[in-house]
Amino acid sequence: MKEGIDFYFNENGFMVFTEAYHLKRGYCCKNKCRHCPWGFGKEKVKDAPDKKQ
């Protein structure tokens, strides 16, 4: 793993994995990671209802 490519340290000193790292790993760990490329834990946007007139 390379700092700046696979991870970085946030303002609180925690290691944060990047999207690139997650993609290399190849699966979602379901921990609601900040850079999850699979969107796990992200709020889902509902589609706007069709306007029929």
PDB file with SEQRES, HELIX, SHEET and CRYST1 records, atoms N, CA, C and O in Angstrom:
SEQRES   1 A   53  MET LYS GLU GLY ILE ASP PHE TYR PHE ASN GLU ASN GLY          
SEQRES   2 A   53  PHE MET VAL PHE THR GLU ALA TYR HIS LEU LYS ARG GLY          
SEQRES   3 A   53  TYR CYS CYS LYS ASN LYS CYS ARG HIS CYS PRO TRP GLY          
SEQRES   4 A   53  PHE GLY LYS GLU LYS VAL LYS ASP ALA PRO ASP LYS LYS          
SEQRES   5 A   53  GLN                                                          
HELIX    1 AA1 GLU A   19  ARG A   25  1                                   7    
SHEET    1 AA1 2 PHE A   7  PHE A   9  0                                        
SHEET    2 AA1 2 MET A  15  PHE A  17 -1                                        
CRYST1    1.000    1.000    1.000  90.00  90.00  90.00 P 1           1          
ATOM      1  N   MET A   1       0.847  -1.180   0.000  1.00  0.00           N  
ATOM      2  CA  MET A   1       0.000   0.000   0.000  1.00  0.00           C  
ATOM      3  C   MET A   1       0.890   1.239   0.000  1.00  0.00           C  
ATOM      4  O   MET A   1       1.942   1.282   0.638  1.00  0.00           O  
ATOM      5  N   LYS A   2       0.424   2.249  -0.745  1.00  0.00           N  
ATOM      6  CA  LYS A   2       1.181   3.488  -0.838  1.00  0.00           C  
ATOM      7  C   LYS A   2       0.338   4.654  -0.342  1.00  0.00           C  
ATOM      8  O   LYS A   2      -0.802   4.847  -0.765  1.00  0.00           O  
ATOM      9  N   GLU A   3       0.927   5.423   0.564  1.00  0.00           N  
ATOM     10  CA  GLU A   3       0.231   6.602   1.075  1.00  0.00           C  
ATOM     11  C   GLU A   3       0.021   7.583  -0.077  1.00  0.00           C  
ATOM     12  O   GLU A   3       0.911   7.796  -0.901  1.00  0.00           O  
ATOM     13  N   GLY A   4      -1.167   8.172  -0.118  1.00  0.00           N  
ATOM     14  CA  GLY A   4      -1.510   9.109  -1.177  1.00  0.00           C  
ATOM     15  C   GLY A   4      -2.164   8.443  -2.374  1.00  0.00           C  
ATOM     16  O   GLY A   4      -2.821   9.107  -3.175  1.00  0.00           O  
ATOM     17  N   ILE A   5      -1.988   7.143  -2.498  1.00  0.00           N  
ATOM     18  CA  ILE A   5      -2.619   6.396  -3.592  1.00  0.00           C  
ATOM     19  C   ILE A   5      -3.688   5.468  -3.035  1.00  0.00           C  
ATOM     20  O   ILE A   5      -4.836   5.487  -3.479  1.00  0.00           O  
ATOM     21  N   ASP A   6      -3.304   4.663  -2.067  1.00  0.00           N  
ATOM     22  CA  ASP A   6      -4.222   3.696  -1.468  1.00  0.00           C  
ATOM     23  C   ASP A   6      -4.896   4.215  -0.199  1.00  0.00           C  
ATOM     24  O   ASP A   6      -5.974   3.744   0.164  1.00  0.00           O  
ATOM     25  N   PHE A   7      -4.281   5.165   0.466  1.00  0.00           N  
ATOM     26  CA  PHE A   7      -4.841   5.699   1.712  1.00  0.00           C  
ATOM     27  C   PHE A   7      -4.227   7.063   2.003  1.00  0.00           C  
ATOM     28  O   PHE A   7      -3.234   7.471   1.401  1.00  0.00           O  
ATOM     29  N   TYR A   8      -4.857   7.747   2.947  1.00  0.00           N  
ATOM     30  CA  TYR A   8      -4.319   8.998   3.476  1.00  0.00           C  
ATOM     31  C   TYR A   8      -4.751   9.096   4.922  1.00  0.00           C  
ATOM     32  O   TYR A   8      -5.607   8.332   5.367  1.00  0.00           O  
ATOM     33  N   PHE A   9      -4.178  10.011   5.649  1.00  0.00           N  
ATOM     34  CA  PHE A   9      -4.567  10.250   7.034  1.00  0.00           C  
ATOM     35  C   PHE A   9      -5.406  11.515   7.088  1.00  0.00           C  
ATOM     36  O   PHE A   9      -5.014  12.556   6.562  1.00  0.00           O  
ATOM     37  N   ASN A  10      -6.580  11.414   7.737  1.00  0.00           N  
ATOM     38  CA  ASN A  10      -7.448  12.579   7.826  1.00  0.00           C  
ATOM     39  C   ASN A  10      -6.990  13.507   8.952  1.00  0.00           C  
ATOM     40  O   ASN A  10      -5.979  13.249   9.605  1.00  0.00           O  
ATOM     41  N   GLU A  11      -7.731  14.577   9.171  1.00  0.00           N  
ATOM     42  CA  GLU A  11      -7.373  15.591  10.168  1.00  0.00           C  
ATOM     43  C   GLU A  11      -7.354  15.052  11.592  1.00  0.00           C  
ATOM     44  O   GLU A  11      -6.753  15.663  12.475  1.00  0.00           O  
ATOM     45  N   ASN A  12      -8.005  13.915  11.824  1.00  0.00           N  
ATOM     46  CA  ASN A  12      -8.022  13.300  13.153  1.00  0.00           C  
ATOM     47  C   ASN A  12      -6.964  12.205  13.297  1.00  0.00           C  
ATOM     48  O   ASN A  12      -6.869  11.562  14.342  1.00  0.00           O  
ATOM     49  N   GLY A  13      -6.180  12.000  12.259  1.00  0.00           N  
ATOM     50  CA  GLY A  13      -5.123  11.004  12.307  1.00  0.00           C  
ATOM     51  C   GLY A  13      -5.539   9.603  11.909  1.00  0.00           C  
ATOM     52  O   GLY A  13      -4.747   8.667  12.018  1.00  0.00           O  
ATOM     53  N   PHE A  14      -6.783   9.446  11.444  1.00  0.00           N  
ATOM     54  CA  PHE A  14      -7.263   8.130  11.031  1.00  0.00           C  
ATOM     55  C   PHE A  14      -6.838   7.832   9.598  1.00  0.00           C  
ATOM     56  O   PHE A  14      -6.809   8.726   8.753  1.00  0.00           O  
ATOM     57  N   MET A  15      -6.511   6.570   9.330  1.00  0.00           N  
ATOM     58  CA  MET A  15      -6.192   6.145   7.976  1.00  0.00           C  
ATOM     59  C   MET A  15      -7.495   5.974   7.212  1.00  0.00           C  
ATOM     60  O   MET A  15      -8.417   5.310   7.686  1.00  0.00           O  
ATOM     61  N   VAL A  16      -7.570   6.574   6.029  1.00  0.00           N  
ATOM     62  CA  VAL A  16      -8.761   6.508   5.183  1.00  0.00           C  
ATOM     63  C   VAL A  16      -8.363   5.879   3.858  1.00  0.00           C  
ATOM     64  O   VAL A  16      -7.477   6.383   3.168  1.00  0.00           O  
ATOM     65  N   PHE A  17      -9.013   4.783   3.503  1.00  0.00           N  
ATOM     66  CA  PHE A  17      -8.727   4.122   2.235  1.00  0.00           C  
ATOM     67  C   PHE A  17      -9.362   4.893   1.084  1.00  0.00           C  
ATOM     68  O   PHE A  17     -10.466   5.422   1.214  1.00  0.00           O  
ATOM     69  N   THR A  18      -8.660   4.950  -0.037  1.00  0.00           N  
ATOM     70  CA  THR A  18      -9.168   5.645  -1.216  1.00  0.00           C  
ATOM     71  C   THR A  18     -10.023   4.706  -2.061  1.00  0.00           C  
ATOM     72  O   THR A  18     -10.044   3.495  -1.843  1.00  0.00           O  
ATOM     73  N   GLU A  19     -10.721   5.285  -3.023  1.00  0.00           N  
ATOM     74  CA  GLU A  19     -11.515   4.486  -3.946  1.00  0.00           C  
ATOM     75  C   GLU A  19     -10.608   3.516  -4.702  1.00  0.00           C  
ATOM     76  O   GLU A  19     -10.988   2.371  -4.943  1.00  0.00           O  
ATOM     77  N   ALA A  20      -9.415   3.970  -5.076  1.00  0.00           N  
ATOM     78  CA  ALA A  20      -8.463   3.112  -5.789  1.00  0.00           C  
ATOM     79  C   ALA A  20      -8.136   1.864  -4.970  1.00  0.00           C  
ATOM     80  O   ALA A  20      -8.082   0.761  -5.515  1.00  0.00           O  
ATOM     81  N   TYR A  21      -7.918   2.033  -3.672  1.00  0.00           N  
ATOM     82  CA  TYR A  21      -7.623   0.871  -2.824  1.00  0.00           C  
ATOM     83  C   TYR A  21      -8.800  -0.097  -2.801  1.00  0.00           C  
ATOM     84  O   TYR A  21      -8.625  -1.306  -2.949  1.00  0.00           O  
ATOM     85  N   HIS A  22      -9.999   0.445  -2.614  1.00  0.00           N  
ATOM     86  CA  HIS A  22     -11.183  -0.419  -2.558  1.00  0.00           C  
ATOM     87  C   HIS A  22     -11.332  -1.209  -3.857  1.00  0.00           C  
ATOM     88  O   HIS A  22     -11.646  -2.399  -3.828  1.00  0.00           O  
ATOM     89  N   LEU A  23     -11.111  -0.555  -4.986  1.00  0.00           N  
ATOM     90  CA  LEU A  23     -11.229  -1.248  -6.268  1.00  0.00           C  
ATOM     91  C   LEU A  23     -10.169  -2.331  -6.414  1.00  0.00           C  
ATOM     92  O   LEU A  23     -10.454  -3.395  -6.962  1.00  0.00           O  
ATOM     93  N   LYS A  24      -8.951  -2.082  -5.935  1.00  0.00           N  
ATOM     94  CA  LYS A  24      -7.901  -3.107  -5.967  1.00  0.00           C  
ATOM     95  C   LYS A  24      -8.289  -4.296  -5.103  1.00  0.00           C  
ATOM     96  O   LYS A  24      -8.055  -5.448  -5.469  1.00  0.00           O  
ATOM     97  N   ARG A  25      -8.897  -3.999  -3.930  1.00  0.00           N  
ATOM     98  CA  ARG A  25      -9.304  -5.073  -3.023  1.00  0.00           C  
ATOM     99  C   ARG A  25     -10.392  -5.916  -3.669  1.00  0.00           C  
ATOM    100  O   ARG A  25     -10.393  -7.141  -3.551  1.00  0.00           O  
ATOM    101  N   GLY A  26     -11.317  -5.251  -4.353  1.00  0.00           N  
ATOM    102  CA  GLY A  26     -12.279  -5.979  -5.171  1.00  0.00           C  
ATOM    103  C   GLY A  26     -13.624  -6.317  -4.559  1.00  0.00           C  
ATOM    104  O   GLY A  26     -14.441  -6.966  -5.212  1.00  0.00           O  
ATOM    105  N   TYR A  27     -13.882  -5.900  -3.335  1.00  0.00           N  
ATOM    106  CA  TYR A  27     -15.191  -6.186  -2.741  1.00  0.00           C  
ATOM    107  C   TYR A  27     -15.532  -5.133  -1.690  1.00  0.00           C  
ATOM    108  O   TYR A  27     -14.657  -4.421  -1.199  1.00  0.00           O  
ATOM    109  N   CYS A  28     -16.792  -5.050  -1.361  1.00  0.00           N  
ATOM    110  CA  CYS A  28     -17.271  -4.096  -0.355  1.00  0.00           C  
ATOM    111  C   CYS A  28     -17.245  -4.757   1.023  1.00  0.00           C  
ATOM    112  O   CYS A  28     -17.719  -5.880   1.194  1.00  0.00           O  
ATOM    113  N   CYS A  29     -16.686  -4.047   1.997  1.00  0.00           N  
ATOM    114  CA  CYS A  29     -16.605  -4.587   3.362  1.00  0.00           C  
ATOM    115  C   CYS A  29     -17.836  -4.225   4.197  1.00  0.00           C  
ATOM    116  O   CYS A  29     -17.986  -4.689   5.327  1.00  0.00           O  
ATOM    117  N   LYS A  30     -18.717  -3.391   3.628  1.00  0.00           N  
ATOM    118  CA  LYS A  30     -19.973  -2.984   4.273  1.00  0.00           C  
ATOM    119  C   LYS A  30     -19.754  -2.220   5.585  1.00  0.00           C  
ATOM    120  O   LYS A  30     -20.524  -2.361   6.535  1.00  0.00           O  
ATOM    121  N   ASN A  31     -18.679  -1.402   5.619  1.00  0.00           N  
ATOM    122  CA  ASN A  31     -18.392  -0.560   6.787  1.00  0.00           C  
ATOM    123  C   ASN A  31     -18.693   0.912   6.534  1.00  0.00           C  
ATOM    124  O   ASN A  31     -18.297   1.771   7.322  1.00  0.00           O  
ATOM    125  N   LYS A  32     -19.396   1.210   5.432  1.00  0.00           N  
ATOM    126  CA  LYS A  32     -19.758   2.583   5.070  1.00  0.00           C  
ATOM    127  C   LYS A  32     -18.526   3.469   4.903  1.00  0.00           C  
ATOM    128  O   LYS A  32     -18.466   4.579   5.430  1.00  0.00           O  
ATOM    129  N   CYS A  33     -17.562   2.966   4.172  1.00  0.00           N  
ATOM    130  CA  CYS A  33     -16.321   3.708   3.936  1.00  0.00           C  
ATOM    131  C   CYS A  33     -16.602   5.002   3.164  1.00  0.00           C  
ATOM    132  O   CYS A  33     -17.488   5.054   2.311  1.00  0.00           O  
ATOM    133  N   ARG A  34     -15.845   6.020   3.476  1.00  0.00           N  
ATOM    134  CA  ARG A  34     -16.011   7.334   2.854  1.00  0.00           C  
ATOM    135  C   ARG A  34     -15.897   7.269   1.334  1.00  0.00           C  
ATOM    136  O   ARG A  34     -16.645   7.951   0.633  1.00  0.00           O  
ATOM    137  N   HIS A  35     -14.975   6.463   0.815  1.00  0.00           N  
ATOM    138  CA  HIS A  35     -14.721   6.414  -0.624  1.00  0.00           C  
ATOM    139  C   HIS A  35     -15.168   5.101  -1.263  1.00  0.00           C  
ATOM    140  O   HIS A  35     -14.564   4.644  -2.232  1.00  0.00           O  
ATOM    141  N   CYS A  36     -16.209   4.503  -0.730  1.00  0.00           N  
ATOM    142  CA  CYS A  36     -16.693   3.226  -1.251  1.00  0.00           C  
ATOM    143  C   CYS A  36     -17.183   3.377  -2.694  1.00  0.00           C  
ATOM    144  O   CYS A  36     -18.120   4.133  -2.950  1.00  0.00           O  
ATOM    145  N   PRO A  37     -16.556   2.663  -3.642  1.00  0.00           N  
ATOM    146  CA  PRO A  37     -16.991   2.773  -5.027  1.00  0.00           C  
ATOM    147  C   PRO A  37     -18.314   2.064  -5.308  1.00  0.00           C  
ATOM    148  O   PRO A  37     -18.904   2.252  -6.372  1.00  0.00           O  
ATOM    149  N   TRP A  38     -18.780   1.252  -4.363  1.00  0.00           N  
ATOM    150  CA  TRP A  38     -20.038   0.543  -4.522  1.00  0.00           C  
ATOM    151  C   TRP A  38     -21.209   1.284  -3.882  1.00  0.00           C  
ATOM    152  O   TRP A  38     -22.355   0.854  -4.012  1.00  0.00           O  
ATOM    153  N   GLY A  39     -20.936   2.385  -3.197  1.00  0.00           N  
ATOM    154  CA  GLY A  39     -21.996   3.213  -2.642  1.00  0.00           C  
ATOM    155  C   GLY A  39     -22.655   2.665  -1.388  1.00  0.00           C  
ATOM    156  O   GLY A  39     -23.729   3.131  -1.008  1.00  0.00           O  
ATOM    157  N   PHE A  40     -22.040   1.689  -0.738  1.00  0.00           N  
ATOM    158  CA  PHE A  40     -22.651   1.133   0.460  1.00  0.00           C  
ATOM    159  C   PHE A  40     -22.746   2.210   1.539  1.00  0.00           C  
ATOM    160  O   PHE A  40     -21.766   2.897   1.826  1.00  0.00           O  
ATOM    161  N   GLY A  41     -23.921   2.352   2.130  1.00  0.00           N  
ATOM    162  CA  GLY A  41     -24.116   3.306   3.212  1.00  0.00           C  
ATOM    163  C   GLY A  41     -24.474   4.700   2.751  1.00  0.00           C  
ATOM    164  O   GLY A  41     -24.761   5.572   3.572  1.00  0.00           O  
ATOM    165  N   LYS A  42     -24.462   4.924   1.449  1.00  0.00           N  
ATOM    166  CA  LYS A  42     -24.827   6.240   0.920  1.00  0.00           C  
ATOM    167  C   LYS A  42     -26.343   6.324   0.848  1.00  0.00           C  
ATOM    168  O   LYS A  42     -27.017   5.335   0.561  1.00  0.00           O  
ATOM    169  N   GLU A  43     -26.870   7.502   1.109  1.00  0.00           N  
ATOM    170  CA  GLU A  43     -28.309   7.701   1.036  1.00  0.00           C  
ATOM    171  C   GLU A  43     -28.750   7.564  -0.410  1.00  0.00           C  
ATOM    172  O   GLU A  43     -28.166   8.165  -1.311  1.00  0.00           O  
ATOM    173  N   LYS A  44     -29.781   6.770  -0.617  1.00  0.00           N  
ATOM    174  CA  LYS A  44     -30.272   6.554  -1.967  1.00  0.00           C  
ATOM    175  C   LYS A  44     -31.199   7.701  -2.357  1.00  0.00           C  
ATOM    176  O   LYS A  44     -32.040   8.138  -1.572  1.00  0.00           O  
ATOM    177  N   VAL A  45     -31.025   8.176  -3.586  1.00  0.00           N  
ATOM    178  CA  VAL A  45     -31.857   9.256  -4.100  1.00  0.00           C  
ATOM    179  C   VAL A  45     -33.061   8.633  -4.775  1.00  0.00           C  
ATOM    180  O   VAL A  45     -32.926   7.788  -5.660  1.00  0.00           O  
ATOM    181  N   LYS A  46     -34.243   9.059  -4.347  1.00  0.00           N  
ATOM    182  CA  LYS A  46     -35.465   8.530  -4.945  1.00  0.00           C  
ATOM    183  C   LYS A  46     -35.714   9.235  -6.273  1.00  0.00           C  
ATOM    184  O   LYS A  46     -35.449  10.428  -6.419  1.00  0.00           O  
ATOM    185  N   ASP A  47     -36.225   8.480  -7.229  1.00  0.00           N  
ATOM    186  CA  ASP A  47     -36.563   9.062  -8.516  1.00  0.00           C  
ATOM    187  C   ASP A  47     -37.750  10.002  -8.344  1.00  0.00           C  
ATOM    188  O   ASP A  47     -38.637   9.758  -7.526  1.00  0.00           O  
ATOM    189  N   ALA A  48     -37.754  11.067  -9.118  1.00  0.00           N  
ATOM    190  CA  ALA A  48     -38.879  12.017  -9.081  1.00  0.00           C  
ATOM    191  C   ALA A  48     -40.102  11.311  -9.665  1.00  0.00           C  
ATOM    192  O   ALA A  48     -40.000  10.620 -10.679  1.00  0.00           O  
ATOM    193  N   PRO A  49     -41.251  11.488  -9.024  1.00  0.00           N  
ATOM    194  CA  PRO A  49     -42.465  10.846  -9.536  1.00  0.00           C  
ATOM    195  C   PRO A  49     -42.828  11.442 -10.905  1.00  0.00           C  
ATOM    196  O   PRO A  49     -42.610  12.626 -11.162  1.00  0.00           O  
ATOM    197  N   ASP A  50     -43.382  10.595 -11.769  1.00  0.00           N  
ATOM    198  CA  ASP A  50     -43.806  11.066 -13.095  1.00  0.00           C  
ATOM    199  C   ASP A  50     -44.957  12.039 -12.938  1.00  0.00           C  
ATOM    200  O   ASP A  50     -45.893  11.810 -12.172  1.00  0.00           O  
ATOM    201  N   LYS A  51     -44.866  13.117 -13.673  1.00  0.00           N  
ATOM    202  CA  LYS A  51     -45.950  14.117 -13.634  1.00  0.00           C  
ATOM    203  C   LYS A  51     -46.897  13.827 -14.788  1.00  0.00           C  
ATOM    204  O   LYS A  51     -46.549  14.033 -15.951  1.00  0.00           O  
ATOM    205  N   LYS A  52     -48.089  13.352 -14.467  1.00  0.00           N  
ATOM    206  CA  LYS A  52     -49.089  13.036 -15.493  1.00  0.00           C  
ATOM    207  C   LYS A  52     -50.168  14.108 -15.402  1.00  0.00           C  
ATOM    208  O   LYS A  52     -50.723  14.385 -14.339  1.00  0.00           O  
ATOM    209  N   GLN A  53     -50.442  14.703 -16.573  1.00  0.00           N  
ATOM    210  CA  GLN A  53     -51.459  15.759 -16.595  1.00  0.00           C  
ATOM    211  C   GLN A  53     -52.509  15.457 -17.599  1.00  0.00           C  
ATOM    212  O   GLN A  53     -53.450  16.234 -17.760  1.00  0.00           O  
TER     213      GLN A  53                                                      
END                                                                             
